[in-house]
Amino acid sequence: KPRVIASSNHLGNNDMLNLTSKKTIQAKMRVKSNIFDPWNEDELDHQVKGIYTKFILDEKRDVVEYTSLGFLHCPHTMMTYTRCMDSVLCVPLMVDSAVWCDYFARMDAQSSTVARATAYLFKVPEGADTGVDPGFFRQMQDLENALQDVTDGPSQSDKSELKTMIDKGMAAGIITAEQAASLLAL
């Protein structure tokens, strides 16, 4: 398990244009500095530095060192280097967020369920998703659990009420028998 995670981030234009007040800067640094807090790892030393240079503009650059103890308790460090356009990076997340929120709204999901299910799309857990584990696979499990909860289908009383409404719709000539059968099959 990692003992040190040290990160240097060049923030792209989107971040810099949004970081014009003390409040937004503090929120950004909170995101960057305590992402591993839910793990409650006392031995984890997590350090983050954020920079911005106009010449690099919208490019986000990230260098992260993960250091753990290897064979004979000798330090072992693995590094990652990421480069991408900040604007391009966020578009798929915005699309995913819109699609999931629309889906959960159509399924009448509770906002706390939606917050936990979509936590993987956001860096800062707020509101109902506060305390969601930052690990991707655990977040995906929260999403799967939410999907299972909203797709379990209606209860027996809901089905009985639905059948009554469909029967009334057929009696009033609003829907056909074929449409009623299709609705009951859902």
Helices and strands as residue ranges (DSSP letters): E 2-10, H 13-18, H 22-33, G 37-39, E 45-51, G 54-56, E 59-69, G 71-73, E 75-85, H 86-106, H 111-117, G 119-121, G 127-129, H 136-151, H 156-171, H 177-185
